[in-house]
Amino acid sequence: MIIITGDLLIKKGNMPLALQYAQKHVAQSRTEAGCISHGVYQDPENPLRLFFYEQWADQAAIDAHFALPSSQNFVALVSDLVTEVPNLHIFNAEQIK
């Protein structure tokens, strides 16, 4: 399994639009092959920060996800709403039972 975490720091006044874009992106991502989970959360300690948590079956699923026009469009849309370059971390994980 691949785990992706990321966060966006949103410019003041842009959170409603950023949430709209993020929720649409999350809903679309959840329909993709290989998506185990995908969520976006507003940070209660910093209301201008959105945190993303994703689980994917494998690298092929992530490659397909990032190649989709809808994913690329999401990045383009939010790039005007952020105060700095987004943080993105990708982990190769194995579940311990």
Biopython code that builds the backbone (N, CA, C, O; Angstrom):
import numpy as np
from Bio.PDB.StructureBuilder import StructureBuilder

atoms = [
    (1, "MET", "N", (0.842, -1.174, 0.000)),
    (1, "MET", "CA", (0.000, 0.000, 0.000)),
    (1, "MET", "C", (0.889, 1.239, 0.000)),
    (1, "MET", "O", (1.968, 1.248, 0.594)),
    (2, "ILE", "N", (0.422, 2.269, -0.668)),
    (2, "ILE", "CA", (1.101, 3.562, -0.707)),
    (2, "ILE", "C", (0.242, 4.563, 0.072)),
    (2, "ILE", "O", (-0.970, 4.644, -0.128)),
    (3, "ILE", "N", (0.884, 5.319, 0.957)),
    (3, "ILE", "CA", (0.201, 6.355, 1.729)),
    (3, "ILE", "C", (0.757, 7.708, 1.287)),
    (3, "ILE", "O", (1.968, 7.899, 1.183)),
    (4, "ILE", "N", (-0.151, 8.629, 1.034)),
    (4, "ILE", "CA", (0.234, 9.989, 0.672)),
    (4, "ILE", "C", (-0.357, 10.940, 1.704)),
    (4, "ILE", "O", (-1.541, 10.858, 2.032)),
    (5, "THR", "N", (0.473, 11.836, 2.210)),
    (5, "THR", "CA", (-0.017, 12.932, 3.034)),
    (5, "THR", "C", (0.414, 14.232, 2.368)),
    (5, "THR", "O", (1.451, 14.302, 1.709)),
    (6, "GLY", "N", (-0.391, 15.236, 2.554)),
    (6, "GLY", "CA", (-0.051, 16.532, 1.998)),
    (6, "GLY", "C", (-0.809, 17.628, 2.699)),
    (6, "GLY", "O", (-1.832, 17.384, 3.339)),
    (7, "ASP", "N", (-0.306, 18.827, 2.576)),
    (7, "ASP", "CA", (-1.064, 19.938, 3.135)),
    (7, "ASP", "C", (-0.889, 21.187, 2.288)),
    (7, "ASP", "O", (0.115, 21.394, 1.607)),
    (8, "LEU", "N", (-1.922, 21.997, 2.374)),
    (8, "LEU", "CA", (-1.980, 23.276, 1.671)),
    (8, "LEU", "C", (-2.231, 24.367, 2.693)),
    (8, "LEU", "O", (-3.090, 24.218, 3.561)),
    (9, "LEU", "N", (-1.494, 25.459, 2.603)),
    (9, "LEU", "CA", (-1.770, 26.642, 3.411)),
    (9, "LEU", "C", (-2.493, 27.628, 2.507)),
    (9, "LEU", "O", (-1.941, 28.116, 1.520)),
    (10, "ILE", "N", (-3.723, 27.905, 2.861)),
    (10, "ILE", "CA", (-4.626, 28.679, 2.017)),
    (10, "ILE", "C", (-4.560, 30.162, 2.393)),
    (10, "ILE", "O", (-4.502, 30.514, 3.572)),
    (11, "LYS", "N", (-4.568, 31.017, 1.380)),
    (11, "LYS", "CA", (-4.602, 32.460, 1.616)),
    (11, "LYS", "C", (-5.903, 32.827, 2.330)),
    (11, "LYS", "O", (-6.962, 32.258, 2.066)),
    (12, "LYS", "N", (-5.791, 33.783, 3.232)),
    (12, "LYS", "CA", (-6.955, 34.261, 3.979)),
    (12, "LYS", "C", (-8.059, 34.679, 3.010)),
    (12, "LYS", "O", (-7.813, 35.387, 2.033)),
    (13, "GLY", "N", (-9.276, 34.226, 3.300)),
    (13, "GLY", "CA", (-10.432, 34.551, 2.474)),
    (13, "GLY", "C", (-10.708, 33.542, 1.370)),
    (13, "GLY", "O", (-11.755, 33.605, 0.727)),
    (14, "ASN", "N", (-9.781, 32.609, 1.140)),
    (14, "ASN", "CA", (-9.936, 31.635, 0.066)),
    (14, "ASN", "C", (-10.342, 30.235, 0.530)),
    (14, "ASN", "O", (-10.486, 29.333, -0.296)),
    (15, "MET", "N", (-10.529, 30.040, 1.840)),
    (15, "MET", "CA", (-10.815, 28.699, 2.333)),
    (15, "MET", "C", (-12.117, 28.122, 1.765)),
    (15, "MET", "O", (-12.121, 26.949, 1.389)),
    (16, "PRO", "N", (-13.212, 28.867, 1.682)),
    (16, "PRO", "CA", (-14.434, 28.258, 1.124)),
    (16, "PRO", "C", (-14.225, 27.692, -0.284)),
    (16, "PRO", "O", (-14.696, 26.597, -0.590)),
    (17, "LEU", "N", (-13.532, 28.427, -1.128)),
    (17, "LEU", "CA", (-13.281, 27.957, -2.487)),
    (17, "LEU", "C", (-12.307, 26.782, -2.480)),
    (17, "LEU", "O", (-12.495, 25.817, -3.220)),
    (18, "ALA", "N", (-11.282, 26.856, -1.661)),
    (18, "ALA", "CA", (-10.314, 25.760, -1.563)),
    (18, "ALA", "C", (-10.998, 24.477, -1.095)),
    (18, "ALA", "O", (-10.729, 23.400, -1.627)),
    (19, "LEU", "N", (-11.874, 24.588, -0.108)),
    (19, "LEU", "CA", (-12.616, 23.414, 0.371)),
    (19, "LEU", "C", (-13.514, 22.844, -0.719)),
    (19, "LEU", "O", (-13.624, 21.627, -0.863)),
    (20, "GLN", "N", (-14.144, 23.706, -1.472)),
    (20, "GLN", "CA", (-14.999, 23.253, -2.573)),
    (20, "GLN", "C", (-14.179, 22.446, -3.583)),
    (20, "GLN", "O", (-14.584, 21.353, -3.979)),
    (21, "TYR", "N", (-13.047, 22.972, -3.992)),
    (21, "TYR", "CA", (-12.179, 22.277, -4.945)),
    (21, "TYR", "C", (-11.664, 20.961, -4.350)),
    (21, "TYR", "O", (-11.650, 19.931, -5.024)),
    (22, "ALA", "N", (-11.243, 21.007, -3.090)),
    (22, "ALA", "CA", (-10.671, 19.828, -2.438)),
    (22, "ALA", "C", (-11.714, 18.722, -2.279)),
    (22, "ALA", "O", (-11.419, 17.555, -2.534)),
    (23, "GLN", "N", (-12.919, 19.074, -1.864)),
    (23, "GLN", "CA", (-13.960, 18.068, -1.682)),
    (23, "GLN", "C", (-14.345, 17.423, -3.008)),
    (23, "GLN", "O", (-14.612, 16.223, -3.059)),
    (24, "LYS", "N", (-14.375, 18.206, -4.075)),
    (24, "LYS", "CA", (-14.659, 17.642, -5.395)),
    (24, "LYS", "C", (-13.540, 16.694, -5.810)),
    (24, "LYS", "O", (-13.805, 15.615, -6.341)),
    (25, "HIS", "N", (-12.297, 17.086, -5.573)),
    (25, "HIS", "CA", (-11.152, 16.250, -5.910)),
    (25, "HIS", "C", (-11.181, 14.938, -5.124)),
    (25, "HIS", "O", (-10.948, 13.868, -5.687)),
    (26, "VAL", "N", (-11.462, 15.024, -3.848)),
    (26, "VAL", "CA", (-11.523, 13.827, -3.002)),
    (26, "VAL", "C", (-12.624, 12.883, -3.488)),
    (26, "VAL", "O", (-12.407, 11.676, -3.597)),
    (27, "ALA", "N", (-13.790, 13.427, -3.776)),
    (27, "ALA", "CA", (-14.902, 12.591, -4.250)),
    (27, "ALA", "C", (-14.529, 11.874, -5.548)),
    (27, "ALA", "O", (-14.814, 10.687, -5.711)),
    (28, "GLN", "N", (-13.898, 12.591, -6.460)),
    (28, "GLN", "CA", (-13.462, 11.983, -7.729)),
    (28, "GLN", "C", (-12.417, 10.901, -7.470)),
    (28, "GLN", "O", (-12.492, 9.809, -8.032)),
    (29, "SER", "N", (-11.452, 11.207, -6.624)),
    (29, "SER", "CA", (-10.367, 10.260, -6.343)),
    (29, "SER", "C", (-10.890, 8.958, -5.759)),
    (29, "SER", "O", (-10.376, 7.886, -6.076)),
    (30, "ARG", "N", (-11.901, 9.040, -4.915)),
    (30, "ARG", "CA", (-12.455, 7.839, -4.288)),
    (30, "ARG", "C", (-13.074, 6.870, -5.289)),
    (30, "ARG", "O", (-13.267, 5.696, -4.970)),
    (31, "THR", "N", (-13.388, 7.341, -6.492)),
    (31, "THR", "CA", (-13.976, 6.471, -7.515)),
    (31, "THR", "C", (-12.909, 5.777, -8.362)),
    (31, "THR", "O", (-13.236, 4.902, -9.164)),
    (32, "GLU", "N", (-11.663, 6.146, -8.201)),
    (32, "GLU", "CA", (-10.591, 5.625, -9.050)),
    (32, "GLU", "C", (-10.145, 4.236, -8.608)),
    (32, "GLU", "O", (-10.152, 3.907, -7.422)),
    (33, "ALA", "N", (-9.758, 3.432, -9.595)),
    (33, "ALA", "CA", (-9.216, 2.101, -9.312)),
    (33, "ALA", "C", (-7.969, 2.234, -8.446)),
    (33, "ALA", "O", (-7.095, 3.053, -8.730)),
    (34, "GLY", "N", (-7.890, 1.443, -7.411)),
    (34, "GLY", "CA", (-6.719, 1.450, -6.542)),
    (34, "GLY", "C", (-6.782, 2.410, -5.380)),
    (34, "GLY", "O", (-5.896, 2.401, -4.526)),
    (35, "CYS", "N", (-7.818, 3.247, -5.326)),
    (35, "CYS", "CA", (-7.961, 4.172, -4.196)),
    (35, "CYS", "C", (-8.603, 3.424, -3.030)),
    (35, "CYS", "O", (-9.732, 2.948, -3.143)),
    (36, "ILE", "N", (-7.898, 3.321, -1.931)),
    (36, "ILE", "CA", (-8.419, 2.670, -0.727)),
    (36, "ILE", "C", (-9.131, 3.699, 0.136)),
    (36, "ILE", "O", (-10.223, 3.444, 0.645)),
    (37, "SER", "N", (-8.514, 4.853, 0.299)),
    (37, "SER", "CA", (-9.156, 5.952, 1.022)),
    (37, "SER", "C", (-8.531, 7.264, 0.567)),
    (37, "SER", "O", (-7.390, 7.315, 0.108)),
    (38, "HIS", "N", (-9.327, 8.327, 0.713)),
    (38, "HIS", "CA", (-8.846, 9.656, 0.311)),
    (38, "HIS", "C", (-9.680, 10.660, 1.101)),
    (38, "HIS", "O", (-10.909, 10.646, 1.025)),
    (39, "GLY", "N", (-9.022, 11.519, 1.850)),
    (39, "GLY", "CA", (-9.757, 12.490, 2.645)),
    (39, "GLY", "C", (-9.035, 13.818, 2.747)),
    (39, "GLY", "O", (-7.819, 13.903, 2.577)),
    (40, "VAL", "N", (-9.804, 14.844, 3.027)),
    (40, "VAL", "CA", (-9.255, 16.174, 3.268)),
    (40, "VAL", "C", (-9.849, 16.677, 4.576)),
    (40, "VAL", "O", (-11.031, 16.474, 4.853)),
    (41, "TYR", "N", (-9.023, 17.331, 5.369)),
    (41, "TYR", "CA", (-9.424, 17.774, 6.705)),
    (41, "TYR", "C", (-8.893, 19.177, 6.954)),
    (41, "TYR", "O", (-7.744, 19.482, 6.634)),
    (42, "GLN", "N", (-9.733, 20.026, 7.524)),
    (42, "GLN", "CA", (-9.299, 21.367, 7.897)),
    (42, "GLN", "C", (-8.673, 21.287, 9.284)),
    (42, "GLN", "O", (-9.277, 20.752, 10.213)),
    (43, "ASP", "N", (-7.486, 21.809, 9.418)),
    (43, "ASP", "CA", (-6.724, 21.749, 10.663)),
    (43, "ASP", "C", (-7.408, 22.598, 11.738)),
    (43, "ASP", "O", (-7.589, 23.799, 11.539)),
    (44, "PRO", "N", (-7.795, 22.000, 12.879)),
    (44, "PRO", "CA", (-8.452, 22.791, 13.930)),
    (44, "PRO", "C", (-7.510, 23.785, 14.624)),
    (44, "PRO", "O", (-7.973, 24.734, 15.258)),
    (45, "GLU", "N", (-6.207, 23.574, 14.507)),
    (45, "GLU", "CA", (-5.248, 24.485, 15.115)),
    (45, "GLU", "C", (-4.831, 25.603, 14.160)),
    (45, "GLU", "O", (-4.368, 26.658, 14.593)),
    (46, "ASN", "N", (-4.999, 25.365, 12.866)),
    (46, "ASN", "CA", (-4.689, 26.378, 11.861)),
    (46, "ASN", "C", (-5.784, 26.303, 10.800)),
    (46, "ASN", "O", (-5.683, 25.503, 9.871)),
    (47, "PRO", "N", (-6.818, 27.116, 10.923)),
    (47, "PRO", "CA", (-7.957, 27.016, 10.011)),
    (47, "PRO", "C", (-7.640, 27.373, 8.560)),
    (47, "PRO", "O", (-8.510, 27.263, 7.697)),
    (48, "LEU", "N", (-6.405, 27.800, 8.279)),
    (48, "LEU", "CA", (-6.009, 28.078, 6.900)),
    (48, "LEU", "C", (-5.219, 26.909, 6.295)),
    (48, "LEU", "O", (-4.665, 27.032, 5.203)),
    (49, "ARG", "N", (-5.170, 25.782, 7.004)),
    (49, "ARG", "CA", (-4.419, 24.606, 6.538)),
    (49, "ARG", "C", (-5.381, 23.460, 6.220)),
    (49, "ARG", "O", (-6.239, 23.104, 7.027)),
    (50, "LEU", "N", (-5.216, 22.897, 5.025)),
    (50, "LEU", "CA", (-5.934, 21.681, 4.644)),
    (50, "LEU", "C", (-4.935, 20.531, 4.653)),
    (50, "LEU", "O", (-3.825, 20.660, 4.136)),
    (51, "PHE", "N", (-5.332, 19.411, 5.239)),
    (51, "PHE", "CA", (-4.489, 18.218, 5.315)),
    (51, "PHE", "C", (-5.152, 17.100, 4.519)),
    (51, "PHE", "O", (-6.343, 16.832, 4.678)),
    (52, "PHE", "N", (-4.376, 16.457, 3.671)),
    (52, "PHE", "CA", (-4.865, 15.345, 2.859)),
    (52, "PHE", "C", (-4.230, 14.046, 3.340)),
    (52, "PHE", "O", (-3.035, 13.995, 3.631)),
    (53, "TYR", "N", (-5.046, 12.998, 3.419)),
    (53, "TYR", "CA", (-4.559, 11.656, 3.747)),
    (53, "TYR", "C", (-5.142, 10.695, 2.727)),
    (53, "TYR", "O", (-6.356, 10.634, 2.530)),
    (54, "GLU", "N", (-4.247, 9.936, 2.072)),
    (54, "GLU", "CA", (-4.674, 9.032, 1.012)),
    (54, "GLU", "C", (-4.008, 7.675, 1.182)),
    (54, "GLU", "O", (-2.866, 7.584, 1.631)),
    (55, "GLN", "N", (-4.732, 6.625, 0.821)),
    (55, "GLN", "CA", (-4.176, 5.277, 0.760)),
    (55, "GLN", "C", (-4.474, 4.729, -0.634)),
    (55, "GLN", "O", (-5.606, 4.786, -1.115)),
    (56, "TRP", "N", (-3.436, 4.200, -1.266)),
    (56, "TRP", "CA", (-3.555, 3.651, -2.613)),
    (56, "TRP", "C", (-3.007, 2.236, -2.639)),
    (56, "TRP", "O", (-2.097, 1.899, -1.881)),
    (57, "ALA", "N", (-3.566, 1.409, -3.515)),
    (57, "ALA", "CA", (-3.179, -0.001, -3.590)),
    (57, "ALA", "C", (-1.728, -0.180, -4.019)),
    (57, "ALA", "O", (-1.020, -1.035, -3.487)),
    (58, "ASP", "N", (-1.281, 0.634, -4.989)),
    (58, "ASP", "CA", (0.074, 0.464, -5.512)),
    (58, "ASP", "C", (0.497, 1.695, -6.306)),
    (58, "ASP", "O", (-0.277, 2.633, -6.498)),
    (59, "GLN", "N", (1.736, 1.664, -6.756)),
    (59, "GLN", "CA", (2.297, 2.795, -7.493)),
    (59, "GLN", "C", (1.563, 3.034, -8.809)),
    (59, "GLN", "O", (1.406, 4.180, -9.230)),
    (60, "ALA", "N", (1.117, 1.974, -9.454)),
    (60, "ALA", "CA", (0.389, 2.134, -10.717)),
    (60, "ALA", "C", (-0.884, 2.949, -10.517)),
    (60, "ALA", "O", (-1.235, 3.766, -11.367)),
    (61, "ALA", "N", (-1.570, 2.734, -9.410)),
    (61, "ALA", "CA", (-2.789, 3.503, -9.118)),
    (61, "ALA", "C", (-2.469, 4.974, -8.909)),
    (61, "ALA", "O", (-3.217, 5.843, -9.357)),
    (62, "ILE", "N", (-1.371, 5.257, -8.238)),
    (62, "ILE", "CA", (-0.964, 6.652, -8.016)),
    (62, "ILE", "C", (-0.558, 7.311, -9.328)),
    (62, "ILE", "O", (-0.921, 8.455, -9.600)),
    (63, "ASP", "N", (0.194, 6.578, -10.131)),
    (63, "ASP", "CA", (0.609, 7.126, -11.434)),
    (63, "ASP", "C", (-0.614, 7.481, -12.268)),
    (63, "ASP", "O", (-0.663, 8.540, -12.893)),
    (64, "ALA", "N", (-1.607, 6.583, -12.275)),
    (64, "ALA", "CA", (-2.838, 6.845, -13.030)),
    (64, "ALA", "C", (-3.578, 8.048, -12.446)),
    (64, "ALA", "O", (-4.109, 8.872, -13.190)),
    (65, "HIS", "N", (-3.614, 8.149, -11.122)),
    (65, "HIS", "CA", (-4.289, 9.260, -10.439)),
    (65, "HIS", "C", (-3.663, 10.603, -10.821)),
    (65, "HIS", "O", (-4.368, 11.541, -11.193)),
    (66, "PHE", "N", (-2.338, 10.686, -10.725)),
    (66, "PHE", "CA", (-1.650, 11.942, -11.033)),
    (66, "PHE", "C", (-1.728, 12.308, -12.511)),
    (66, "PHE", "O", (-1.603, 13.481, -12.864)),
    (67, "ALA", "N", (-1.933, 11.319, -13.379)),
    (67, "ALA", "CA", (-2.003, 11.578, -14.821)),
    (67, "ALA", "C", (-3.379, 12.069, -15.269)),
    (67, "ALA", "O", (-3.519, 12.605, -16.368)),
    (68, "LEU", "N", (-4.385, 11.889, -14.430)),
    (68, "LEU", "CA", (-5.740, 12.293, -14.811)),
    (68, "LEU", "C", (-5.852, 13.810, -14.966)),
    (68, "LEU", "O", (-5.299, 14.561, -14.162)),
    (69, "PRO", "N", (-6.568, 14.259, -15.998)),
    (69, "PRO", "CA", (-6.805, 15.702, -16.155)),
    (69, "PRO", "C", (-7.480, 16.317, -14.927)),
    (69, "PRO", "O", (-7.202, 17.466, -14.585)),
    (70, "SER", "N", (-8.361, 15.568, -14.262)),
    (70, "SER", "CA", (-9.037, 16.116, -13.083)),
    (70, "SER", "C", (-8.051, 16.381, -11.946)),
    (70, "SER", "O", (-8.196, 17.369, -11.226)),
    (71, "SER", "N", (-7.059, 15.522, -11.775)),
    (71, "SER", "CA", (-6.036, 15.753, -10.744)),
    (71, "SER", "C", (-5.169, 16.948, -11.108)),
    (71, "SER", "O", (-4.862, 17.779, -10.253)),
    (72, "GLN", "N", (-4.779, 17.036, -12.355)),
    (72, "GLN", "CA", (-3.966, 18.159, -12.806)),
    (72, "GLN", "C", (-4.742, 19.472, -12.713)),
    (72, "GLN", "O", (-4.172, 20.514, -12.391)),
    (73, "ASN", "N", (-6.032, 19.418, -12.994)),
    (73, "ASN", "CA", (-6.877, 20.605, -12.879)),
    (73, "ASN", "C", (-6.981, 21.058, -11.420)),
    (73, "ASN", "O", (-6.938, 22.256, -11.137)),
    (74, "PHE", "N", (-7.117, 20.106, -10.501)),
    (74, "PHE", "CA", (-7.179, 20.455, -9.079)),
    (74, "PHE", "C", (-5.913, 21.205, -8.664)),
    (74, "PHE", "O", (-5.987, 22.234, -7.993)),
    (75, "VAL", "N", (-4.766, 20.690, -9.061)),
    (75, "VAL", "CA", (-3.496, 21.345, -8.717)),
    (75, "VAL", "C", (-3.464, 22.765, -9.276)),
    (75, "VAL", "O", (-3.056, 23.700, -8.588)),
    (76, "ALA", "N", (-3.891, 22.918, -10.507)),
    (76, "ALA", "CA", (-3.898, 24.254, -11.131)),
    (76, "ALA", "C", (-4.841, 25.201, -10.401)),
    (76, "ALA", "O", (-4.504, 26.364, -10.176)),
    (77, "LEU", "N", (-6.016, 24.713, -10.032)),
    (77, "LEU", "CA", (-7.002, 25.562, -9.354)),
    (77, "LEU", "C", (-6.514, 26.034, -7.996)),
    (77, "LEU", "O", (-6.644, 27.213, -7.668)),
    (78, "VAL", "N", (-5.954, 25.128, -7.201)),
    (78, "VAL", "CA", (-5.547, 25.514, -5.843)),
    (78, "VAL", "C", (-4.219, 26.268, -5.828)),
    (78, "VAL", "O", (-3.897, 26.923, -4.837)),
    (79, "SER", "N", (-3.449, 26.187, -6.903)),
    (79, "SER", "CA", (-2.158, 26.872, -6.903)),
    (79, "SER", "C", (-2.302, 28.380, -6.724)),
    (79, "SER", "O", (-1.393, 29.036, -6.215)),
    (80, "ASP", "N", (-3.435, 28.929, -7.139)),
    (80, "ASP", "CA", (-3.679, 30.362, -6.960)),
    (80, "ASP", "C", (-4.210, 30.703, -5.570)),
    (80, "ASP", "O", (-4.302, 31.876, -5.207)),
    (81, "LEU", "N", (-4.555, 29.684, -4.801)),
    (81, "LEU", "CA", (-5.186, 29.913, -3.497)),
    (81, "LEU", "C", (-4.238, 29.707, -2.315)),
    (81, "LEU", "O", (-4.613, 29.977, -1.174)),
    (82, "VAL", "N", (-3.020, 29.235, -2.572)),
    (82, "VAL", "CA", (-2.105, 28.889, -1.485)),
    (82, "VAL", "C", (-1.066, 29.978, -1.244)),
    (82, "VAL", "O", (-0.782, 30.800, -2.116)),
    (83, "THR", "N", (-0.506, 29.959, -0.032)),
    (83, "THR", "CA", (0.510, 30.939, 0.344)),
    (83, "THR", "C", (1.925, 30.441, 0.090)),
    (83, "THR", "O", (2.868, 31.230, 0.043)),
    (84, "GLU", "N", (2.070, 29.118, -0.075)),
    (84, "GLU", "CA", (3.396, 28.541, -0.313)),
    (84, "GLU", "C", (3.245, 27.215, -1.040)),
    (84, "GLU", "O", (2.139, 26.702, -1.212)),
    (85, "VAL", "N", (4.363, 26.680, -1.457)),
    (85, "VAL", "CA", (4.363, 25.404, -2.176)),
    (85, "VAL", "C", (3.793, 24.322, -1.255)),
    (85, "VAL", "O", (4.204, 24.214, -0.100)),
    (86, "PRO", "N", (2.851, 23.521, -1.758)),
    (86, "PRO", "CA", (2.265, 22.451, -0.929)),
    (86, "PRO", "C", (3.316, 21.428, -0.499)),
    (86, "PRO", "O", (4.306, 21.199, -1.193)),
    (87, "ASN", "N", (3.074, 20.823, 0.657)),
    (87, "ASN", "CA", (3.886, 19.706, 1.136)),
    (87, "ASN", "C", (3.241, 18.419, 0.662)),
    (87, "ASN", "O", (2.026, 18.262, 0.773)),
    (88, "LEU", "N", (4.030, 17.496, 0.138)),
    (88, "LEU", "CA", (3.533, 16.204, -0.305)),
    (88, "LEU", "C", (4.539, 15.146, 0.116)),
    (88, "LEU", "O", (5.733, 15.262, -0.162)),
    (89, "HIS", "N", (4.043, 14.106, 0.795)),
    (89, "HIS", "CA", (4.900, 13.015, 1.257)),
    (89, "HIS", "C", (4.274, 11.700, 0.814)),
    (89, "HIS", "O", (3.082, 11.470, 1.014)),
    (90, "ILE", "N", (5.091, 10.841, 0.211)),
    (90, "ILE", "CA", (4.608, 9.556, -0.283)),
    (90, "ILE", "C", (5.403, 8.454, 0.416)),
    (90, "ILE", "O", (6.633, 8.463, 0.443)),
    (91, "PHE", "N", (4.649, 7.502, 0.984)),
    (91, "PHE", "CA", (5.260, 6.414, 1.767)),
    (91, "PHE", "C", (4.836, 5.068, 1.209)),
    (91, "PHE", "O", (3.683, 4.878, 0.824)),
    (92, "ASN", "N", (5.764, 4.150, 1.170)),
    (92, "ASN", "CA", (5.457, 2.769, 0.849)),
    (92, "ASN", "C", (5.229, 2.069, 2.180)),
    (92, "ASN", "O", (6.144, 2.002, 3.001)),
    (93, "ALA", "N", (4.036, 1.549, 2.410)),
    (93, "ALA", "CA", (3.671, 1.004, 3.712)),
    (93, "ALA", "C", (3.184, -0.427, 3.591)),
    (93, "ALA", "O", (2.583, -0.821, 2.591)),
    (94, "GLU", "N", (3.456, -1.186, 4.623)),
    (94, "GLU", "CA", (2.967, -2.555, 4.722)),
    (94, "GLU", "C", (2.212, -2.669, 6.038)),
    (94, "GLU", "O", (2.737, -2.314, 7.094)),
    (95, "GLN", "N", (1.004, -3.154, 5.975)),
    (95, "GLN", "CA", (0.186, -3.271, 7.176)),
    (95, "GLN", "C", (0.736, -4.379, 8.070)),
    (95, "GLN", "O", (1.075, -5.464, 7.598)),
    (96, "ILE", "N", (0.816, -4.092, 9.349)),
    (96, "ILE", "CA", (1.245, -5.078, 10.349)),
    (96, "ILE", "C", (-0.010, -5.642, 10.992)),
    (96, "ILE", "O", (-0.847, -4.899, 11.504)),
    (97, "LYS", "N", (-0.128, -6.929, 10.960)),
    (97, "LYS", "CA", (-1.344, -7.569, 11.528)),
    (97, "LYS", "C", (-1.056, -8.226, 12.839)),
    (97, "LYS", "O", (-1.955, -8.806, 13.449)),
]
sb = StructureBuilder()
sb.init_structure("model")
sb.init_model(0)
sb.init_chain("A")
sb.init_seg("    ")
for serial, (resi, resn, name, xyz) in enumerate(atoms, 1):
    if name == "N":
        sb.init_residue(resn, " ", resi, " ")
    sb.init_atom(name, np.array(xyz, "f"), 0.0, 1.0, " ", f" {name:<3s}", serial, name[0])
structure = sb.get_structure()
